[in-house]
Amino acid sequence: KSFVYYSTFHSLLNAIMDII
């Protein structure tokens, strides 16, 4: 569960970086 949560957070962070 924790790994999936971390993966989702990383994906969201990557999306934000792509937007910026």
CHARMM-style PDB file with segment names, atoms N, HN, CA, C and O in Angstrom:
ATOM      1  N   LYS     1       0.851  -1.198   0.000  1.00  0.00      PROA
ATOM      2  CA  LYS     1       0.000   0.000   0.000  1.00  0.00      PROA
ATOM      3  C   LYS     1       0.889   1.252   0.000  1.00  0.00      PROA
ATOM      4  O   LYS     1       0.675   2.177  -0.783  1.00  0.00      PROA
ATOM      5  N   SER     2       1.860   1.264   0.865  1.00  0.00      PROA
ATOM      6  HN  SER     2       2.034   0.513   1.502  1.00  0.00      PROA
ATOM      7  CA  SER     2       2.717   2.457   0.968  1.00  0.00      PROA
ATOM      8  C   SER     2       3.446   2.707  -0.349  1.00  0.00      PROA
ATOM      9  O   SER     2       3.610   3.850  -0.776  1.00  0.00      PROA
ATOM     10  N   PHE     3       3.883   1.611  -0.990  1.00  0.00      PROA
ATOM     11  HN  PHE     3       3.750   0.682  -0.644  1.00  0.00      PROA
ATOM     12  CA  PHE     3       4.620   1.762  -2.252  1.00  0.00      PROA
ATOM     13  C   PHE     3       3.729   2.391  -3.328  1.00  0.00      PROA
ATOM     14  O   PHE     3       4.168   3.257  -4.085  1.00  0.00      PROA
ATOM     15  N   VAL     4       2.481   1.944  -3.380  1.00  0.00      PROA
ATOM     16  HN  VAL     4       2.125   1.240  -2.765  1.00  0.00      PROA
ATOM     17  CA  VAL     4       1.550   2.484  -4.375  1.00  0.00      PROA
ATOM     18  C   VAL     4       1.322   3.969  -4.115  1.00  0.00      PROA
ATOM     19  O   VAL     4       1.291   4.774  -5.046  1.00  0.00      PROA
ATOM     20  N   TYR     5       1.162   4.324  -2.841  1.00  0.00      PROA
ATOM     21  HN  TYR     5       1.187   3.670  -2.084  1.00  0.00      PROA
ATOM     22  CA  TYR     5       0.946   5.727  -2.481  1.00  0.00      PROA
ATOM     23  C   TYR     5       2.137   6.574  -2.908  1.00  0.00      PROA
ATOM     24  O   TYR     5       1.965   7.668  -3.446  1.00  0.00      PROA
ATOM     25  N   TYR     6       3.343   6.069  -2.670  1.00  0.00      PROA
ATOM     26  HN  TYR     6       3.482   5.181  -2.233  1.00  0.00      PROA
ATOM     27  CA  TYR     6       4.562   6.789  -3.045  1.00  0.00      PROA
ATOM     28  C   TYR     6       4.636   6.941  -4.559  1.00  0.00      PROA
ATOM     29  O   TYR     6       5.020   7.992  -5.071  1.00  0.00      PROA
ATOM     30  N   SER     7       4.263   5.878  -5.267  1.00  0.00      PROA
ATOM     31  HN  SER     7       3.951   5.024  -4.851  1.00  0.00      PROA
ATOM     32  CA  SER     7       4.300   5.903  -6.736  1.00  0.00      PROA
ATOM     33  C   SER     7       3.340   6.969  -7.257  1.00  0.00      PROA
ATOM     34  O   SER     7       3.674   7.720  -8.173  1.00  0.00      PROA
ATOM     35  N   THR     8       2.148   7.031  -6.669  1.00  0.00      PROA
ATOM     36  HN  THR     8       1.877   6.421  -5.924  1.00  0.00      PROA
ATOM     37  CA  THR     8       1.157   8.017  -7.099  1.00  0.00      PROA
ATOM     38  C   THR     8       1.673   9.428  -6.844  1.00  0.00      PROA
ATOM     39  O   THR     8       1.528  10.317  -7.683  1.00  0.00      PROA
ATOM     40  N   PHE     9       2.284   9.620  -5.661  1.00  0.00      PROA
ATOM     41  HN  PHE     9       2.401   8.898  -4.980  1.00  0.00      PROA
ATOM     42  CA  PHE     9       2.815  10.935  -5.303  1.00  0.00      PROA
ATOM     43  C   PHE     9       3.917  11.345  -6.285  1.00  0.00      PROA
ATOM     44  O   PHE     9       3.982  12.493  -6.725  1.00  0.00      PROA
ATOM     45  N   HSD    10       4.777  10.384  -6.617  1.00  0.00      PROA
ATOM     46  HN  HSD    10       4.725   9.451  -6.259  1.00  0.00      PROA
ATOM     47  CA  HSD    10       5.875  10.658  -7.550  1.00  0.00      PROA
ATOM     48  C   HSD    10       5.318  11.031  -8.925  1.00  0.00      PROA
ATOM     49  O   HSD    10       5.827  11.935  -9.587  1.00  0.00      PROA
ATOM     50  N   SER    11       4.273  10.327  -9.341  1.00  0.00      PROA
ATOM     51  HN  SER    11       3.860   9.592  -8.804  1.00  0.00      PROA
ATOM     52  CA  SER    11       3.668  10.604 -10.647  1.00  0.00      PROA
ATOM     53  C   SER    11       3.076  12.010 -10.657  1.00  0.00      PROA
ATOM     54  O   SER    11       3.212  12.748 -11.633  1.00  0.00      PROA
ATOM     55  N   LEU    12       2.419  12.367  -9.560  1.00  0.00      PROA
ATOM     56  HN  LEU    12       2.308  11.767  -8.767  1.00  0.00      PROA
ATOM     57  CA  LEU    12       1.819  13.697  -9.467  1.00  0.00      PROA
ATOM     58  C   LEU    12       2.914  14.762  -9.495  1.00  0.00      PROA
ATOM     59  O   LEU    12       2.776  15.789 -10.159  1.00  0.00      PROA
ATOM     60  N   LEU    13       3.993  14.509  -8.773  1.00  0.00      PROA
ATOM     61  HN  LEU    13       4.105  13.674  -8.234  1.00  0.00      PROA
ATOM     62  CA  LEU    13       5.107  15.466  -8.730  1.00  0.00      PROA
ATOM     63  C   LEU    13       5.696  15.625 -10.139  1.00  0.00      PROA
ATOM     64  O   LEU    13       6.012  16.736 -10.564  1.00  0.00      PROA
ATOM     65  N   ASN    14       5.837  14.515 -10.848  1.00  0.00      PROA
ATOM     66  HN  ASN    14       5.579  13.612 -10.502  1.00  0.00      PROA
ATOM     67  CA  ASN    14       6.390  14.549 -12.198  1.00  0.00      PROA
ATOM     68  C   ASN    14       5.481  15.367 -13.113  1.00  0.00      PROA
ATOM     69  O   ASN    14       5.963  16.121 -13.957  1.00  0.00      PROA
ATOM     70  N   ALA    15       4.171  15.217 -12.946  1.00  0.00      PROA
ATOM     71  HN  ALA    15       3.779  14.604 -12.260  1.00  0.00      PROA
ATOM     72  CA  ALA    15       3.214  15.968 -13.762  1.00  0.00      PROA
ATOM     73  C   ALA    15       3.355  17.458 -13.471  1.00  0.00      PROA
ATOM     74  O   ALA    15       3.322  18.274 -14.392  1.00  0.00      PROA
ATOM     75  N   ILE    16       3.509  17.814 -12.217  1.00  0.00      PROA
ATOM     76  HN  ILE    16       3.535  17.151 -11.468  1.00  0.00      PROA
ATOM     77  CA  ILE    16       3.664  19.222 -11.840  1.00  0.00      PROA
ATOM     78  C   ILE    16       4.942  19.782 -12.467  1.00  0.00      PROA
ATOM     79  O   ILE    16       4.943  20.895 -12.991  1.00  0.00      PROA
ATOM     80  N   MET    17       6.019  19.016 -12.412  1.00  0.00      PROA
ATOM     81  HN  MET    17       6.019  18.111 -11.985  1.00  0.00      PROA
ATOM     82  CA  MET    17       7.294  19.468 -12.976  1.00  0.00      PROA
ATOM     83  C   MET    17       7.147  19.675 -14.480  1.00  0.00      PROA
ATOM     84  O   MET    17       7.725  20.602 -15.048  1.00  0.00      PROA
ATOM     85  N   ASP    18       6.368  18.803 -15.119  1.00  0.00      PROA
ATOM     86  HN  ASP    18       5.898  18.050 -14.657  1.00  0.00      PROA
ATOM     87  CA  ASP    18       6.159  18.903 -16.563  1.00  0.00      PROA
ATOM     88  C   ASP    18       5.389  20.189 -16.886  1.00  0.00      PROA
ATOM     89  O   ASP    18       5.657  20.845 -17.893  1.00  0.00      PROA
ATOM     90  N   ILE    19       4.437  20.540 -16.028  1.00  0.00      PROA
ATOM     91  HN  ILE    19       4.219  20.008 -15.210  1.00  0.00      PROA
ATOM     92  CA  ILE    19       3.635  21.750 -16.246  1.00  0.00      PROA
ATOM     93  C   ILE    19       4.509  22.994 -16.084  1.00  0.00      PROA
ATOM     94  O   ILE    19       4.414  23.944 -16.861  1.00  0.00      PROA
ATOM     95  N   ILE    20       5.358  22.965 -15.063  1.00  0.00      PROA
ATOM     96  HN  ILE    20       5.435  22.193 -14.432  1.00  0.00      PROA
ATOM     97  CA  ILE    20       6.187  24.144 -14.786  1.00  0.00      PROA
ATOM     98  C   ILE    20       7.244  24.336 -15.871  1.00  0.00      PROA
ATOM     99  OT1 ILE    20       8.033  25.278 -15.804  1.00  0.00      PROA
TER     100      ILE     20
END
